């Protein structure tokens, strides 16, 4: 986005996600560092704080609505649910307003295919899980293990979304996770 708006004024809304999640804090630090390093390429940069909140549309929609009241923005950089809601909420999404999601969700992929989300960062949690299980087995078998494993992120744009395979990013559609019954909480107040 910094390259897209080079030499121009940029108003960017930022929705990092939950305040207590390490991944959201890491995203926040990286975004601020990148913006600080690249702001010399812009005429001006205004970062509109969307606020921290749980990554659910019900929570993120309230944050998006508050930013909408604060005036127009050029770019929304957001966690998946905030990006998905923004694509549905703003009538110019995908045209004048650019929306970038920090990760893939079913809703983000759907909105990208409709042309309403500009880009998404695609991690590979399915591949990450496979590597994690492989490393766990190696550790249990006392085999040699690498000190670090890097599974690269990809930026998926409108040009790539039609051919993008969600198999490494999203759980299969027919996957259902059973939720065990939890025991009642002792001394709970109602």
N, C-alpha and C positions, 0 to 999 in steps of 0.2 A: 504494500500500500504506500510505503514511503516513496518508492520509485514511481508509482502511478501518479502521485500528487506532487512530484518534484517541482519546486519553484512556485507552488500554490499554497494557499491557506488550507489547513486541514482541521476539521472538527471531528474527533473520533470518540465514540462512546465505548467504554471498556467495562465488560462484565466478567470478572475472573472466576466466580463460582463461590463455593463455601469457604468462609474465613478460616476454618480449622482444618482444612485439607492441605496436606503438603504439596500436592500437585498444583492446586490453585495458587498457593503462595509462590511456587516456583515459576508458574506462568506469569504471575504479576511482576516478579522481579525481572524476568527476561523481557517482558514487554516494556517495562519502564527503562531498562538498560538500552534496548534497541531504539526506543523513541528518543532517548536522550542523545545517543550517538548519531542518530539520523536527522535530528530536528534542524541542523544547519542547512540541509538540502531543501527545506520547506520555507515558504514565505512566513508562515506562522503555524503553530500547532496548539490546539486547545484539546486537552484530554478531559472528556466529560466522564466523571466517575459514575458508573452504573450502580456500584455498591456490591457488597458481598451477600451471598445467599445460597441456600441449598439448591442443587442442580435439578430442580423440578419446575415444570412449566408454571405450576400454580404459584411458586415463589418468584421465579424469574419474570413472569408477566407483570407483576407489580413494579419491579425495578425498571423494566423497559418502559412502562407507562409513565413513571416519574421522569425518566430521561426525555421522553417525548414531550412532556410539558415544559421542559427547559429549553426547547428550541430545536431547530433542525441540526442534524449531523450528516457528515459525508460518509462515514464508515462506522460500522458496528463490529467490534472485535469481541467475541463472546464465547462463553461455554455453550455446549450443544443446545440445551433447552432454551437459553436466552436467544441464541441465533435462530432457532426454529420458530419461536414466538415472534421475534422481530420480523421474520420473513412473512408471516401471516398478518401482522399488525400494521406494518407500513405499506401503503399502497404503491410506493415507488421502489420497493425492494427489488433488487436485481437490475434496476435501471439507473436512476441517479444515485440512490443509496446503495453502497456496497456493504455486504454482510459477510464476515469471515468467521467460521466456527473453529474453535480450538481442537475439536475432535469430531469423529463421525458418530452419528446415531441414526436410527431408521428415519426419524423425522427430518434430520439435516439432509440425508441423502435424497429423500423425497422432495424437499424444497429445492435442493440443487438441481434435480432433474427438471423441475418446473422453471428453472432459471431465476429463482428468487434469492438464492444464496450464491455469492460470488465464488467462494473457495472454502475449503476445509483442510485442516491438518489431519492426516490419516495416520493414526498409530495402528499397531497390529496386535491387539490384546490376545487374539487366538494364537498367533505365532509366539507371543510372549509366554503364554500358558504352556505351550508345547516345550519351549526352551526351559521353562522353570521346572516342569516335571522331569525332563531329561537330566537337568542338573541335580535335582533331588535324588534321582536314581543313582547317578554317578557318585554323589556324596555318600549315599548309603552303602554303595559297593566300594568305597574308598578308592575311586579312580581319580586320575588327574582331571583337574577342572580349570577352566580359564578364570583369571582374576576378575575380568569384566566381560560382559556380553553387550553388544550394541545392536539394537534392532532399529534401523533408521525410520524417521518420520518422513512422510511424503506430503507435499502440498498438492491437493487435487483441485483443479480449476474447472470451469465450465467446459473447456475443451476436452477434458478427460473423464468427466462424470459418466457419460454414456457407456464407456468401456470399463469403468471402475468395478472391480469385484469386491463385494462386501464380506466375502468369506473369511478374511483375516481380521476384519474389524468388528463384525457383529456376530452374535450367536445365531445359529440356524433358526429359521422361523418356527420349526416344530419343537424346539427345545423348551421344556417346561421345568422349572426348578421347584420341587416340592418344598413347602415351608413347614417345618415341624411345629407342632403345638408347643407353645411355651408354658411353663408353669406360672401360676398367678404370682404376682409380685407381693411379697410379704409387707405388711404395714403400709400399703399403698393408700393414698388419700384420693377420694373420688370427688 
